[in-house]
Amino acid sequence: MSEARTPKIVMEGVRKVFRGHDGRETIALNGVDLTIYENEFVCVVGPSGCGKTTLLNIIAGLENATDGQITLNGEKIIGPGNDRGVIFQQYALFPWRTVRGNIEFGLQYLRKREDRVEKDPKTGEERVRTVYRRYTKEEKHALSDKYMKMVDLTDFAGSYPKELSGGMKQRVAIARGYAISPQVLLMDEPFGALDAQTRAQLQEDLLRTWEQEKRTCFFITHDVEEAVLLASRVVIMSARPGRVKEIVPIDLPYPRNQATKLLPEFNAYKNRIWENVYQEYLEVKK
Amino acid sequence: MSIIPGRETPPAPKARKLKDFGEGSGTVRTATMVLSLLGGILVWWFLSLLPGVGSILAGPQDIIRRALPELLNDGATGEFEAYLLIKHIYWSFRRVLGGWAIAFLCAIPTAFLMGWYRTFRNIVDPWIQFFRTIPPIALIPMVILLMGTGEKAKITVIFITSFLVMTVTVYQGVRNIDMTLVKAAYTFGASDLSIFAQVVIPYSFPFILTAARLGVSTALTTLIAAEMTGTFYGLGSMIQTAQIYFRMDKVLLGIICIGAIGFVLDRLLLLAEKRFTRWK
């Protein structure tokens, strides 16, 4: 099976060094090699400060790697772009936009490919011209309707973020990320700030959404259970400086839901990964 | 030695009512505010009736009996200029509004440029901080030399002070921008210009409205200084002239007029703020 997979994001020797105000250097990432394949769900776990978020920011194009290279579809990532959607832990919704307005935010930067048949005014010949045009208001509306429905927020189309609960805000952010149909979804502990029940529900929602519309997902979490539930592969990172310590494929069948957690295999995976991560926590303590 | 008998059981805990930090009912609020104003006028009137105080402090009755008939008549007797108070208010209002409006229009682009371009910020910021601490009265000799004693001079004084206050306030808002929102916009492929239009401007909008309100109050506080550049018409000059003739009734009337103008303008801007920042 693994031979048939096409690599989506390839990281080779990615290093990131931060220089503090006193000139002291902190190595956040020390040679990360990782390949993420198309439509797979990768979860990254590791002790805090191991450079998970830095890695995500580099993939998103929000930060540059000090060394090494990182490609998307074989092309070097040189900056942020809407082929990658990012979902932040702090939701990052625009408070002055309604739920619909937030979901439609990214659509204004998308261009739609359209082939137009035109008549040459001189020769009278018909020819096809490819144009990239903006989305019309109706098209944006249709898309925001679709994704609001997907996250069950149709009734809140006109609400402002301040009127929503944390879980609802994160659902808007997920819908906003999905709406631009990115090739890759990058999620930085998106459920970290939510309570256990909301978190469980959003995990199921995310799984359902992902099964409906397969995307390549890169999901950061510090919750091992969450990682095993969602991921097709779990990447364990070592304590600072961050490196890939181990990659654990999770061979549990999709569709998964909270009941998956009751499977004995689930617990085996969880314990194995947890033990590994715990060692890294101990490293940090030392 | 006597033994004071202690209590057998501790007192039963009472249900605790927590402090209500809300606004409370609207009618109660309005009623309290009106009562407070009426009460204040009553105290003022009472004080002015006291023999010792009354000779210095004019009371509301003096304003109604003396100041108003002098300042608000149709000029039929020929003793006083017709509708003088209206003219004073008109000219002062014009200066305040003019200086404030020009300052507002200049402050917004300046603040955004300062927030957006580091070089511009580094060039402009020391000057703004320098002029900000100078009291407007100190500027008057310079202003008179440069602009004369006409309307331009008065508007300039008001402009300078309210411009500085508004620029600093809007600039704080722009600098305060939530970087997560900027990052989010970048990940959607927004250009720098688009980030400015779609994120920075809406984010700073509440600060712009706060700046407008601060600007109005600054403009009004500078009015007296502005009218020290020489004029007959204007509430500030009315107060200064009345002071020379020891007409406390006119001084107090001038104060009341300036306060009322400020109150009305502030309320209007507050309404605009509520209307345009419902998302906040």
Interface residues (C-beta under 8 A of the other chain):
Chain A: A60 G61 L62 P80 G81 N82 R84 G85 V86 F88 Q90 A92 F94 P95 W96 R97 F105 G106 Q108 Y109 L110 Y160 P161 K162 I180
Chain B: D178 T180 L181 K183 A184 A185 Y186 T187 F188 G189 A190 S194 Q198 V199 P202 Y203 F205 T277 R278 W279 K280
